[in-house]
């Protein structure tokens, strides 16, 4: 495998898939550390493909640049309807031209000396597997799945005004699962109380199910900046049940 030592791909994936807000398991080399000083552009999201061009993860731009700087990945960029690959250095050269002719089409990492466009898609050069993945059951993903919409009254609310409701209350044996948790506004949650929707004479606007892919990805696909992701997020891959 190019870039990843033989027999170490599982360790590589565990390190690579660590949460982006944790300490970097794959730090930048000194040659690139100054060029990638912390800026707002590093918080953008980048789609990661394996060696076979199959989407496997979404990471922060900071993590993506780490992989590029260590020659573990390459940039995949759409140009005139075709996909072109770039190394870290060649992408920096392309970025210089983009900064001059189309600066508004990119997010940027800026330092005193360097301006580099944030890539939308990168491809791992030595990882050809589909690692076992799962959609984490947490508040952020629940709110994203339900799009901040109360599943009883149908109104949209800011996160601060939403709560998580157990469709079948814990007191009646209901557990924490994708199928039993929904977003509910504070008023509806209080009205429902410790009852089932039928007992409270309230109706869910949609049946809660486990997402087939990270619901945050679906939200980003609606933004023009992530349009290039769509070609890699095909139904053949993403419809596979996540276990």
CORCOR-V901502 format. One record per residue. N is the residue number from 1. PHI is phi as a letter, one per 30 degrees, with the letter a starting at -180 (none if undefined). NEAR is the number of other C-alpha atoms within 12 Angstrom. Layout:
N_PHI_NEAR, N_PHI_NEAR
This chain:
1_none_16, 2_d_18, 3_i_23, 4_b_24, 5_e_15, 6_e_13, 7_i_12, 8_c_16, 9_d_26, 10_d_20, 11_d_18, 12_e_24, 13_d_28, 14_d_16, 15_d_20, 16_d_34, 17_d_29, 18_d_20, 19_e_19, 20_d_25, 21_c_15, 22_d_15, 23_d_14, 24_d_21, 25_d_20, 26_b_27, 27_d_23, 28_d_25, 29_d_18, 30_d_13, 31_d_15, 32_c_25, 33_d_18, 34_d_19, 35_d_28, 36_c_36, 37_d_26, 38_d_19, 39_b_23, 40_d_19, 41_d_28, 42_d_31, 43_d_23, 44_d_29, 45_c_32, 46_b_41, 47_d_41, 48_c_42, 49_c_35, 50_d_29, 51_e_25, 52_c_18, 53_i_32, 54_c_29, 55_d_36, 56_b_38, 57_a_39, 58_c_36, 59_b_32, 60_d_32, 61_d_37, 62_e_40, 63_d_42, 64_d_45, 65_d_49, 66_d_34, 67_d_38, 68_d_39, 69_d_34, 70_c_27, 71_h_28, 72_c_35, 73_a_37, 74_b_39, 75_d_39, 76_c_36, 77_b_32, 78_d_21, 79_b_12, 80_h_7, 81_i_9, 82_c_11, 83_c_21, 84_c_20, 85_c_25, 86_b_27, 87_d_28, 88_e_33, 89_d_25, 90_d_22, 91_d_29, 92_d_31, 93_d_18, 94_d_28, 95_d_31, 96_d_23, 97_d_17, 98_d_22, 99_d_24, 100_d_16, 101_c_12, 102_b_15, 103_d_19, 104_d_12, 105_d_19, 106_b_27, 107_c_28, 108_b_33, 109_c_32, 110_c_24, 111_b_20, 112_d_13, 113_c_14, 114_b_22, 115_b_29, 116_b_37, 117_d_42, 118_d_43, 119_d_48, 120_d_40, 121_b_45, 122_b_49, 123_b_41, 124_d_42, 125_d_31, 126_b_28, 127_b_33, 128_c_24, 129_c_22, 130_c_25, 131_d_23, 132_d_16, 133_b_21, 134_a_23, 135_d_28, 136_d_23, 137_d_25, 138_b_21, 139_d_28, 140_e_23, 141_d_30, 142_d_37, 143_d_36, 144_d_31, 145_e_35, 146_d_39, 147_h_27, 148_h_32, 149_c_30, 150_d_35, 151_d_39, 152_c_37, 153_c_23, 154_i_21, 155_d_21, 156_c_22, 157_b_22, 158_d_18, 159_e_23, 160_d_16, 161_c_20, 162_c_31, 163_b_29, 164_c_35, 165_c_40, 166_d_32, 167_e_39, 168_c_28, 169_e_26, 170_e_18, 171_d_13, 172_c_12, 173_j_14, 174_d_19, 175_c_16, 176_c_21, 177_a_25, 178_e_30, 179_d_22, 180_b_28, 181_c_35, 182_b_44, 183_d_46, 184_b_42, 185_d_30, 186_d_26, 187_d_20, 188_d_32, 189_d_30, 190_d_18, 191_d_20, 192_d_28, 193_i_23, 194_c_22, 195_b_24, 196_d_26, 197_e_27, 198_d_15, 199_d_15, 200_d_20, 201_h_14, 202_b_21, 203_b_20, 204_d_29, 205_d_18, 206_a_20, 207_d_20, 208_d_24, 209_b_20, 210_d_29, 211_d_30, 212_d_26, 213_b_32, 214_e_31, 215_d_30, 216_d_28, 217_d_30, 218_d_24, 219_d_21, 220_d_24, 221_d_23, 222_d_15, 223_c_15, 224_e_14, 225_d_23, 226_c_30, 227_e_23, 228_d_28, 229_d_35, 230_e_24, 231_d_25, 232_c_29, 233_c_30, 234_d_16, 235_d_15, 236_d_13, 237_c_18, 238_d_27, 239_d_14, 240_d_17, 241_d_18, 242_d_19, 243_c_13
